[in-house]
Amino acid sequence: MSAYILRRLSYGLLVLIGVATVVFMLFTILPGDPARMMMGQRTDQETVDAIRKDLGLDKPVWIQYFHYLNDISPLSVHNATDFENHWFAGKEKYGPHLTVFNLGDSKVILKKPYLRQSWQSRRHVSVILAEAFPKTLLLASVSILIAIVLGIVMGSITAIINHPFINRAVLLVTVFGMSLPSFFAAILMAWIFAYLLADYTGLSMFGSLYTVDDFGNGEYLDLKNLILPAITLGIRPLAIVVELTRTSLLDVFSQDYIRTAYAKGLKKRNVVGIHALKNALNPVITAVSGWFASLLAGAVFVEYVFDWKGIGVVIVDALEKYDLPVLMGSVLLIAVILIIINIFVDIIYGVLDPRIRIG
């Protein structure tokens, strides 16, 4: 089992290195000069050159790439005699670190991954992401909770009734929910419930987790702003859960042990709730684990439409301002979350089914 876990962790590390490489190369070849965009088109060339040198953009691409991996890696190599002026980060310190061992004139240190500073605000990217990520996590968690609860209830009802008209209606709804783009669904939900029906719903088109008080009393928690983006983001996983629950329950209902339970005189609600539903939820749990990771990555458009101050808004703002460190840090954070969730799911599968560990 330990070898299987180690193998999955190694695969995850290789994937993460691959993602970091693709992200770096993709944003490096983008057109435009970040230094000139930061200072404006009318700035003099000497200032632009000084900014490029400060950001490390004057070095060859392969050196920039090595410095980038050195910064984001928990283990990094530095000059043992001049650590304060280490590669690429200038005089910026990593913070608390531990020297693992010395290697000639260099030393290997253990530190927190350094995602660098925003080119626009000069704030640490890790601080920016730490402020935005909890809001995205809350949005994705509420969305997947809505999808699970409503999906299981709706799927169970349609499977128990099993009427041709209801089956066709559910199929239509699930296909519509899976094919509806998130950005279009967000605009549609905002227009209907926060514009046309605003007098009845009391919902706003825009708003984040915290709202500034009109009387100058600071910010206050406003969970009402969570309703529309959470429902919008949960539409697609809801459609998946409904269809999976219905299909799995119909399959379980045809099993011999269900007929045996009925033959023993058990009530229908006990057969469905105790025997059938428990065994029918395995594929639903599998789908939910993958969808939760996808929701964290796919919340960009929904957050931007509703102005929910999460990772999505951070990414869009960084794109508009050509703030590459923030963009690269955001993509890496999402990739790490996806990899961790996939590794966790693989390990759970390996525990439940030992045959998987052999492959």
FIVEX-533051 format. One line per 3 residues: their letters; for each residue x, y, z of C-alpha. Coordinates in pm, 1 decimal. Layout:
N
A) X/Y/Z ~ ...
//
This chain:
359
MSA) 0.0/0.0/0.0 ~ 282.3/240.2/86.0 ~ 442.9/175.8/-254.2
YIL) 111.7/253.1/-424.0 ~ 75.4/583.2/-234.2 ~ 436.4/676.3/-312.5
RRL) 378.0/600.9/-680.0 ~ 65.9/820.4/-689.3 ~ 252.8/1103.6/-515.7
SYG) 536.7/1073.8/-767.6 ~ 291.8/1093.8/-1056.9 ~ 132.1/1399.2/-897.6
LLV) 472.4/1568.1/-859.6 ~ 556.7/1502.6/-1225.6 ~ 221.8/1644.7/-1333.0
LIG) 279.5/1954.2/-1119.7 ~ 624.6/2009.7/-1272.6 ~ 468.7/1971.7/-1616.6
VAT) 196.5/2224.1/-1533.7 ~ 453.3/2471.7/-1398.4 ~ 658.8/2432.7/-1717.3
VVF) 361.5/2482.7/-1947.8 ~ 239.9/2782.1/-1746.8 ~ 582.6/2946.1/-1752.5
MLF) 637.4/2889.2/-2123.4 ~ 285.0/2999.6/-2212.6 ~ 305.2/3328.8/-2028.6
TIL) 665.4/3390.9/-2132.6 ~ 584.9/3384.2/-2505.2 ~ 285.6/3616.8/-2471.3
PGD) 329.0/3938.8/-2672.5 ~ 391.1/4264.2/-2491.0 ~ 653.0/4406.9/-2257.8
PAR) 546.1/4383.8/-1892.0 ~ 790.5/4655.2/-1787.2 ~ 651.4/4904.7/-2039.6
MMM) 295.1/4811.3/-1949.2 ~ 371.4/4874.3/-1583.9 ~ 529.8/5216.1/-1644.1
GQR) 319.1/5332.1/-1938.7 ~ 401.1/5379.7/-2305.6 ~ 557.9/5724.8/-2257.9
TDQ) 824.3/5622.0/-2009.7 ~ 1191.1/5640.3/-2109.5 ~ 1389.5/5333.3/-2214.6
ETV) 1630.0/5353.9/-1916.8 ~ 1340.4/5314.4/-1672.8 ~ 1201.4/5022.9/-1872.6
DAI) 1543.1/4853.8/-1873.9 ~ 1575.7/4903.6/-1497.5 ~ 1231.3/4747.1/-1438.6
RKD) 1315.5/4453.6/-1665.7 ~ 1636.5/4394.1/-1471.7 ~ 1455.3/4415.6/-1138.7
LGL) 1198.6/4159.6/-1257.9 ~ 1464.0/3932.6/-1405.1 ~ 1325.4/3972.8/-1757.9
DKP) 1666.4/4066.8/-1897.1 ~ 1795.7/3711.5/-1850.3 ~ 1763.5/3429.4/-2106.4
VWI) 1440.1/3230.9/-2092.2 ~ 1605.8/2912.3/-1966.7 ~ 1761.7/3100.9/-1672.6
QYF) 1424.9/3262.7/-1593.7 ~ 1268.1/2917.6/-1598.8 ~ 1529.2/2774.2/-1361.4
HYL) 1484.3/3069.4/-1125.5 ~ 1107.8/3026.3/-1137.9 ~ 1127.6/2658.8/-1039.1
NDI) 1374.7/2755.5/-769.5 ~ 1125.5/3002.2/-625.4 ~ 812.1/2785.8/-629.1
SPL) 985.8/2470.0/-507.0 ~ 995.6/2398.4/-131.6 ~ 1357.6/2286.5/-184.6
SVH) 1576.6/2542.8/-359.9 ~ 1942.9/2609.4/-420.3 ~ 2114.3/2938.8/-328.6
NAT) 2454.2/3095.6/-293.6 ~ 2571.4/3019.0/58.0 ~ 2772.8/3341.2/95.9
DFE) 2523.6/3587.3/-58.7 ~ 2180.3/3451.8/27.5 ~ 2020.5/3795.3/67.4
NHW) 2070.3/3863.3/-303.6 ~ 1950.0/3525.3/-420.4 ~ 1840.4/3448.8/-772.7
FAG) 1561.1/3644.7/-931.4 ~ 1382.5/3753.6/-614.3 ~ 1628.2/4039.3/-558.1
KEK) 1634.2/4150.1/-196.7 ~ 1299.3/3986.8/-123.6 ~ 1340.5/3727.5/150.5
YGP) 1168.7/3392.6/154.0 ~ 1094.6/3428.7/521.0 ~ 1162.0/3144.1/766.6
HLT) 1373.5/2873.9/605.8 ~ 1589.6/2580.2/703.5 ~ 1925.2/2490.3/553.0
VFN) 1912.7/2123.2/455.6 ~ 2275.4/2081.0/348.8 ~ 2563.0/2272.1/189.5
LGD) 2689.8/2191.8/-157.7 ~ 3017.3/2370.5/-224.3 ~ 2947.6/2744.3/-249.7
SKV) 2573.0/2676.4/-257.6 ~ 2321.2/2555.3/-3.8 ~ 1988.8/2378.9/-31.8
ILK) 1715.5/2531.1/182.1 ~ 1366.2/2419.5/284.7 ~ 1111.7/2701.2/260.5
KPY) 757.8/2793.8/169.4 ~ 694.5/2811.8/-206.4 ~ 754.9/3169.7/-317.6
LRQ) 504.5/3282.3/-581.5 ~ 674.7/3621.2/-614.0 ~ 510.9/3963.2/-605.6
SWQ) 236.6/4120.3/-811.3 ~ 381.7/4346.5/-1078.7 ~ 102.5/4596.1/-1023.5
SRR) 40.2/4612.2/-648.3 ~ 381.2/4476.5/-536.9 ~ 196.0/4254.2/-287.3
HVS) 291.5/3892.3/-236.4 ~ 95.2/3667.7/-470.8 ~ 49.6/3418.4/-187.1
VIL) -121.5/3690.8/19.0 ~ -352.8/3783.2/-270.3 ~ -448.9/3419.5/-324.0
AEA) -492.8/3358.4/49.5 ~ -749.7/3640.0/59.2 ~ -940.2/3520.5/-248.6
FPK) -924.9/3140.8/-223.9 ~ -1149.4/3093.7/85.0 ~ -1432.4/3270.3/-100.9
TLL) -1391.2/3042.4/-402.1 ~ -1374.2/2739.1/-171.5 ~ -1695.6/2848.1/2.5
LAS) -1870.4/2904.0/-331.2 ~ -1763.0/2564.6/-468.7 ~ -1854.9/2384.6/-144.0
VSI) -2205.2/2533.1/-130.2 ~ -2254.2/2461.1/-501.3 ~ -2157.9/2096.0/-471.3
LIA) -2372.0/2062.4/-155.2 ~ -2673.4/2195.8/-346.3 ~ -2599.5/1955.3/-631.5
IVL) -2566.4/1655.0/-397.3 ~ -2879.4/1718.0/-190.4 ~ -3112.5/1820.3/-472.5
GIV) -2959.1/1572.3/-715.9 ~ -3001.5/1270.5/-490.6 ~ -3356.9/1371.2/-396.3
MGS) -3464.8/1437.9/-756.1 ~ -3287.0/1131.4/-893.0 ~ -3439.6/907.9/-626.7
ITA) -3791.9/1037.3/-687.2 ~ -3768.6/988.6/-1063.3 ~ -3624.9/636.9/-1018.7
IIN) -3897.6/535.6/-772.7 ~ -4180.5/672.3/-988.1 ~ -4009.9/562.4/-1314.5
HPF) -4273.9/713.2/-1544.5 ~ -4182.8/752.7/-1916.2 ~ -4287.8/1118.7/-1921.6
INR) -4085.1/1197.6/-1608.4 ~ -3784.6/1007.2/-1748.8 ~ -3791.5/1212.4/-2069.1
AVL) -3831.1/1534.5/-1873.1 ~ -3534.7/1447.7/-1649.8 ~ -3325.2/1356.1/-1953.8
LVT) -3409.1/1692.0/-2112.6 ~ -3319.9/1880.4/-1794.7 ~ -2989.9/1695.3/-1743.8
VFG) -2879.1/1745.3/-2105.0 ~ -2969.2/2113.5/-2081.8 ~ -2784.8/2151.3/-1751.3
MSL) -2468.4/1977.8/-1875.0 ~ -2456.0/2170.1/-2204.5 ~ -2533.0/2517.0/-2065.2
PSF) -2209.1/2725.1/-2050.7 ~ -2134.0/2866.1/-1706.9 ~ -2095.0/3226.5/-1823.2
FAA) -2428.7/3218.7/-2007.9 ~ -2602.8/3056.0/-1712.1 ~ -2459.1/3324.7/-1482.3
ILM) -2581.2/3607.7/-1705.2 ~ -2923.7/3444.1/-1740.9 ~ -2963.4/3387.6/-1366.1
AWI) -2852.5/3743.1/-1287.0 ~ -3090.4/3891.5/-1543.5 ~ -3394.3/3689.2/-1429.5
FAY) -3358.8/3678.7/-1051.5 ~ -3155.5/3994.9/-981.1 ~ -3308.8/4225.9/-1242.5
LLA) -3654.5/4116.2/-1361.1 ~ -3757.8/3963.2/-1027.9 ~ -3538.7/4176.3/-800.6
DYT) -3839.8/4326.1/-619.5 ~ -3952.6/3976.9/-518.1 ~ -3619.5/3802.3/-459.4
GLS) -3429.5/4090.9/-302.7 ~ -3114.0/3960.8/-469.8 ~ -2842.0/4175.0/-623.3
MFG) -2656.9/4123.2/-951.0 ~ -2322.9/4197.9/-789.3 ~ -2181.2/4135.7/-447.6
SLY) -1923.1/3938.0/-256.0 ~ -1913.3/3760.2/78.6 ~ -1867.0/4088.8/261.8
TVD) -2054.3/4412.3/188.6 ~ -1946.6/4761.3/290.7 ~ -2195.7/4923.9/525.8
DFG) -2354.4/5240.0/383.4 ~ -2319.8/5419.5/715.8 ~ -1945.6/5372.0/744.8
NGE) -1953.9/5092.4/1001.4 ~ -1716.6/4872.9/803.2 ~ -1791.2/4540.8/632.3
YLD) -2053.6/4286.5/728.7 ~ -2118.1/3927.9/623.3 ~ -2377.4/3913.9/344.3
LKN) -2458.6/3550.2/263.6 ~ -2744.6/3660.6/39.1 ~ -2487.8/3733.8/-231.8
LIL) -2388.3/3366.7/-226.6 ~ -2727.1/3236.1/-345.7 ~ -2717.7/3312.2/-719.6
PAI) -2350.7/3224.0/-791.0 ~ -2378.9/2901.3/-588.1 ~ -2693.1/2787.8/-772.0
TLG) -2544.3/2886.1/-1108.3 ~ -2220.8/2698.5/-1043.1 ~ -2412.0/2396.6/-917.1
IRP) -2634.2/2353.5/-1224.5 ~ -2398.5/2123.5/-1415.2 ~ -2303.0/1890.9/-1125.6
LAI) -2672.2/1885.0/-1027.3 ~ -2761.6/1748.5/-1370.2 ~ -2489.1/1482.5/-1338.6
VVE) -2596.9/1375.1/-988.4 ~ -2964.5/1351.2/-1087.2 ~ -2892.5/1127.5/-1385.0
LTR) -2636.8/911.1/-1202.0 ~ -2864.7/862.5/-900.8 ~ -3161.2/772.3/-1119.0
TSL) -2964.3/529.7/-1339.7 ~ -2786.6/364.7/-1046.7 ~ -3106.4/323.4/-846.7
LDV) -3288.4/166.8/-1140.7 ~ -3000.8/-80.1/-1173.7 ~ -3007.4/-161.1/-800.8
FSQ) -3385.0/-209.4/-804.6 ~ -3337.1/-498.6/-1049.6 ~ -3099.2/-686.2/-817.0
DYI) -3203.6/-1005.4/-640.0 ~ -3143.0/-878.0/-287.0 ~ -3393.6/-596.1/-341.4
RTA) -3658.9/-846.0/-446.0 ~ -3567.3/-1055.1/-142.2 ~ -3612.4/-750.1/82.8
YAK) -3959.7/-692.7/-59.4 ~ -4039.9/-1063.0/-18.4 ~ -3953.3/-1036.9/352.6
GLK) -4225.8/-775.9/387.8 ~ -4004.8/-469.9/436.1 ~ -4168.4/-136.4/364.7
KRN) -4072.2/41.9/44.5 ~ -3913.6/338.1/221.9 ~ -3690.2/99.7/420.3
VVG) -3588.6/-93.1/109.9 ~ -3505.3/227.5/-77.9 ~ -3341.0/413.6/209.1
IHA) -3146.8/131.9/375.3 ~ -3064.1/-114.6/98.7 ~ -3099.0/45.7/-244.7
LKN) -2985.1/406.4/-200.6 ~ -2673.0/318.8/-0.5 ~ -2546.4/88.8/-274.7
ALN) -2653.2/324.0/-552.9 ~ -2445.5/618.9/-427.2 ~ -2101.2/478.8/-517.0
PVI) -2091.3/626.3/-869.9 ~ -2238.6/950.3/-734.8 ~ -1954.7/986.6/-482.6
TAV) -1701.9/919.6/-758.0 ~ -1852.7/1189.7/-978.3 ~ -1879.9/1441.3/-693.0
SGW) -1510.4/1410.0/-603.6 ~ -1412.0/1501.1/-959.0 ~ -1670.6/1774.6/-993.1
FAS) -1562.3/1950.6/-675.3 ~ -1213.7/1997.8/-816.4 ~ -1362.5/2115.2/-1147.1
LLA) -1581.9/2369.2/-969.3 ~ -1278.1/2530.0/-808.0 ~ -1120.7/2570.0/-1150.5
GAV) -1440.8/2656.7/-1335.2 ~ -1569.6/2930.8/-1106.7 ~ -1385.6/3202.3/-1301.4
FVE) -1673.0/3315.8/-1523.0 ~ -1939.3/3282.6/-1254.5 ~ -1734.0/3483.7/-1004.5
YVF) -1663.2/3752.8/-1261.4 ~ -2028.5/3792.6/-1364.7 ~ -2148.2/3820.9/-1003.2
DWK) -1836.4/4010.2/-888.1 ~ -1768.8/3744.1/-625.3 ~ -1421.0/3835.5/-499.6
GIG) -1262.6/3494.8/-540.7 ~ -988.8/3343.0/-753.2 ~ -1194.4/3404.6/-1069.5
VVI) -1199.6/3782.3/-1023.6 ~ -829.0/3776.8/-934.9 ~ -749.9/3591.6/-1259.8
VDA) -956.1/3824.8/-1478.6 ~ -807.1/4135.2/-1316.5 ~ -456.8/3994.5/-1362.9
LEK) -529.9/3925.8/-1730.9 ~ -648.5/4281.3/-1783.5 ~ -338.7/4424.8/-1614.1
YDL) -92.6/4170.7/-1760.0 ~ 7.3/4075.1/-1405.3 ~ 183.7/3748.6/-1487.9
PVL) 296.5/3645.9/-1134.9 ~ -64.1/3658.0/-1012.6 ~ -183.0/3463.3/-1317.4
MGS) 85.0/3199.3/-1282.0 ~ 27.8/3167.1/-908.1 ~ -348.1/3127.2/-957.0
VLL) -306.7/2857.3/-1221.1 ~ -54.0/2671.4/-1005.1 ~ -284.4/2686.2/-702.4
IAV) -573.1/2539.2/-901.9 ~ -343.0/2270.8/-1044.7 ~ -219.6/2174.6/-696.3
ILI) -578.6/2141.3/-572.7 ~ -677.1/1924.6/-869.5 ~ -372.6/1701.1/-822.3
IIN) -426.6/1663.1/-445.8 ~ -793.5/1570.6/-491.0 ~ -710.4/1319.9/-766.2
IFV) -437.4/1160.2/-553.3 ~ -673.9/1139.1/-256.0 ~ -944.2/975.4/-469.3
DII) -689.7/730.0/-616.2 ~ -575.4/632.5/-267.0 ~ -935.7/577.8/-154.2
YGV) -995.5/359.2/-459.8 ~ -681.2/163.9/-377.7 ~ -804.1/101.7/-22.7
LDP) -1148.3/-8.3/-138.5 ~ -1025.9/-222.1/-429.7 ~ -678.8/-381.7/-383.3
RIR) -671.6/-480.1/-751.7 ~ -616.0/-115.7/-845.7 ~ -288.6/-105.7/-649.1
IG) -141.8/-371.7/-875.8 ~ -179.2/-163.2/-1193.3
//
